[in-house]
Amino acid sequence: MNPSGNRLFSPLLLAVALLLAGPASAFTLDSDEPIKVSADSARLDDTAGTAIYSGDVELMQGQVQLSAERVVLYRSPEGLRRIEASGSPAHYRQPAREGEGVTNARALNITWSAEENRLTFEREAVIEQEGNIFRGDVIHYNTVNRVVTAEGGSSAENGSGRVEMVIQPRSSGQSSNGKGSDGSSQGQ
């Protein structure tokens, strides 16, 4: 790989990591905040360890929000281990944290896995933060290692079949928090 390619590739990886940094504290088992769910209907099965919510489902933990047409919670003796949401699309919102903007995401399927420390956005996945946009058919985000993996879909589906990113340029001046629009320090 040529040196100029490396210079472009590193800022792109940094921008993707910063764009998805918000979900790192998605639904967490370490939180003291309870997970609250409201829906039109619910089916709880203690033996199977599942709770299925249908119809205008709203799930919240603190200020993290997930809304979908259907949400399934999977529990084990250790606690909540998986959340599966589907909608047309399902929506995920992570509030702003220090140095970061609000993260809004949508996909036809959104899955959070405690065992894999991963958020997965599937089918028509779009993640937005402060004007930065990341699109793909499948976007995986490892919340511990902060690794993003994305795949494009077939071009017959909605879109180009490729992973797409829009990264806002750094502003000419620093924002009030000393960070550029991509969340990185201006002096770097």
Phi, psi and omega in degrees: 000139182282157184299324181292330175295322178296321181295327179282321185295318181299313178297327178294316177298318178299316181296319178296316179298318180291322179299321183261006182298329180304313182293354182304330179254035180310220177287124187232141179285342181276351184285146173277352181281134176284157172267125182249135182231136170229144183199170177287327178210157180216146174228116181253130179232096182297324181296315180277344181074034181236152171226123182246121180247137182227149174081103176048056184280132175237121179239131182223143168225109188063239178256003175284131184234143174224125177234139185200171175279331181213135177225134176241126176255133178246127181242151172235177177303334180279345180128198182296130182239342183200143173232128175240126180234142176221149180189188181231064358263175169274150183238141179233136180224123176250125181295163178297143173239171182307124178080003182227153175269178176296139175256123175244132180223153175212149177193163177290331176225132176233129181231134172245129180238118177291321183295323182263358184050051188217139167256133178234129176247120184236145176064110179059042184283133177220130176236130182232141174205121177050044178085347175278138183229138178230123182235144175189168177286323177223128176234120176255140176228114176280113188284343179271308183274353181055049179249130179253132174232130181227149178229142172274161177262188176286150182290349177287336178281179177298128177107187186273349185086006182238162172282136181231142178226143169236117182245121181291142178292157174295142178288157181295328176243165179282148174288178184297338180264007177081010182247153175280177181295338177270003177088353181273161179290139182294330185283350184277000000 
